[in-house]
Amino acid sequence: MSEIKKIDQPAKYWDRLFANVGQLALITSVGADGRVNAGAFATCVRVVHEPVHIAFTTNTYKDTYRNISATGEFVVNLAACERPILEKATVLGLPFAPGVNELDKAGLTALAATRVKPPRIAECHRHFECEVVWMKEWVGRVMMVGNVVAASVDAGCVDGRGFIIWDKVKPVQYCGASYLRYAEEPYRHMFVAAHETISVETPYQGPELEEFNQSVRDEVHFR
């Protein structure tokens, strides 16, 4: 991919940069062994304006949970409502074996962060480097809240006052598993934005895709 200029944003603009409140995020983490992990999370939420804090939930068996528990750091990369990045986001949700670098599988580009060890994802327009404040487990899930210690954005995606340019960043939300479970194969993931809805297939043919599809079939049958 061609080089994209990233602009470090001052702390006074971080809250403006995250808008809107909840959206699809690609979260990167690094394990104690230094291996990179990336996952797609349907709803990542800004929960405190000043200082800016971001929260999301995951499962306790996920590498994301294990990595962040070990290192206390993660990076929130906000995806845009653009087909190429949304297709790659679906690859991050496949059941790869522990230690597999999902960025490589999805064809995404790791970009060194400025304050933490997990990388940014170059194809995303906005990035929030976080240090864990607290985490809470319940019913097999865990909520993680991180304090933003650095934020950056693609050049041309914010104005001079730090407000995002909406038609450039194109915030997007994932419709959720219920839309996927009752769809006909090949399963398609539904994403929505204020201006359009995009339905994309997963551009990956490894065994993990079939494992994922089978889990959806089993869920449909059970219900």
TAJOFEN-V24768 format. One record per pair of residues at least 4 apart in sequence whose C-alpha atoms are under 6 Angstrom apart, sorted by the first residue. I is the first residue (numbers start at 1). J is the second residue. Records with the same first field share a line. If there is no record, write none. Layout:
I = J ; J
//
This chain:
5 = 154 ; 155
6 = 153 ; 154 ; 155
7 = 152 ; 153 ; 155
8 = 152
9 = 151 ; 152
13 = 162
15 = 49
16 = 163
17 = 164
21 = 45 ; 46
22 = 43 ; 44 ; 45
23 = 43 ; 44 ; 172 ; 173
24 = 41 ; 42 ; 43 ; 172 ; 173
25 = 40 ; 41 ; 77 ; 78 ; 79
26 = 39 ; 40 ; 77
27 = 38 ; 39 ; 75 ; 76 ; 77
28 = 37 ; 38 ; 74 ; 75 ; 118
29 = 36 ; 37 ; 74 ; 118
30 = 34 ; 35 ; 36 ; 67 ; 118
31 = 35 ; 67
36 = 101
37 = 101
38 = 102
39 = 92
40 = 92
42 = 174
44 = 55 ; 56
45 = 54 ; 55
46 = 53 ; 54
47 = 53 ; 54
48 = 52 ; 53
52 = 148
53 = 146 ; 147 ; 148
54 = 145 ; 146
55 = 144 ; 145
56 = 143 ; 144
57 = 142 ; 143
58 = 141 ; 142
59 = 141
60 = 65 ; 140 ; 141
63 = 67
65 = 69
68 = 72 ; 73
72 = 131 ; 132
73 = 130 ; 131
74 = 118 ; 130
75 = 128 ; 129 ; 130
76 = 127 ; 128
77 = 124 ; 126 ; 127
78 = 124 ; 126
79 = 124
80 = 169 ; 170 ; 171 ; 172
81 = 170 ; 172
83 = 87
87 = 200 ; 202
88 = 106
90 = 202
91 = 106
92 = 102
94 = 208
95 = 208
103 = 107 ; 108
109 = 121 ; 122
110 = 119 ; 120 ; 121
111 = 119 ; 120 ; 121 ; 122
112 = 119 ; 120
113 = 119 ; 120
125 = 153 ; 154
126 = 152 ; 153
127 = 151 ; 152
128 = 151
129 = 148 ; 149 ; 150
130 = 146 ; 147 ; 148 ; 149
131 = 146 ; 147
132 = 145 ; 146
133 = 145 ; 146
134 = 145
135 = 143 ; 144
136 = 142 ; 143
137 = 141 ; 142
157 = 164 ; 165 ; 168
158 = 162 ; 163 ; 164 ; 165
159 = 163
166 = 170
172 = 192 ; 193
173 = 191 ; 192
174 = 191
175 = 190 ; 191
180 = 189
181 = 216 ; 220
188 = 200 ; 201
189 = 199 ; 200
190 = 199
191 = 197 ; 198
192 = 197
//
